[in-house]
Amino acid sequence: MPSNAILQQKQQVVAEIADKLSNSIAGVIVEYKGITVEADTKLRKELREAGVEYRVVKNTLLKRAAQQVNLNGFEDVLEGTTAIAFDPDYTNAAKILNNYIEKSKSKTFKIKAGYVEGKAISADEVVKLAQIPSKEGLLSQLACALNEGAHSLAVALNAVAEKMEQSA
């Protein structure tokens, strides 16, 4: 049986993880086997610059924290080596981790699952989330669509005006 000091320390870690789960918009759980120290350092730096907190966690502590915040659906993936990325945005962690996996062609470092707004999502859904354009990209697409619509309207109005001049 663990001592009171160790038990309190574990309870504190569970409380911290539960707080991060409930205060982050999204997150990604990965199996972090097969990553070099150099690659891990670079990956952590990229995540940190995007505002994402990344940490290695014990499966039992993550499971307890998820239960505390009623985030169900991770029971099957919480085995082996586990790290979690807490994202204050929807797509940053998913994009960065998925990009690392694609570039490194790693067979052992992989996405296990994730969550968005307190709901667990599968690894496939995390990959789909990673493929969503950034907020800036979406705004750019919207601006182009609005600009194209305004341009088409101007061309149509000009054609109507020319036709009216010809018939007058």
Secondary structure, DSSP 8 states (H G I E B T S, - for coil): ---HHHHHHHHHHHHHHHHHHHHSSEEEEEEETT--HHHHHHHHHHHHHTT-EEEE--HHHHHHHHHHTT--S-TTT--SS-EEEEESSSSHHHHHHHHHHHHHT-SSEEEEEEEETTEEEEHHHHHHHHTS--HHHHHHHHHHHHHHHHHHHHHHHHHHHHHHHHH-
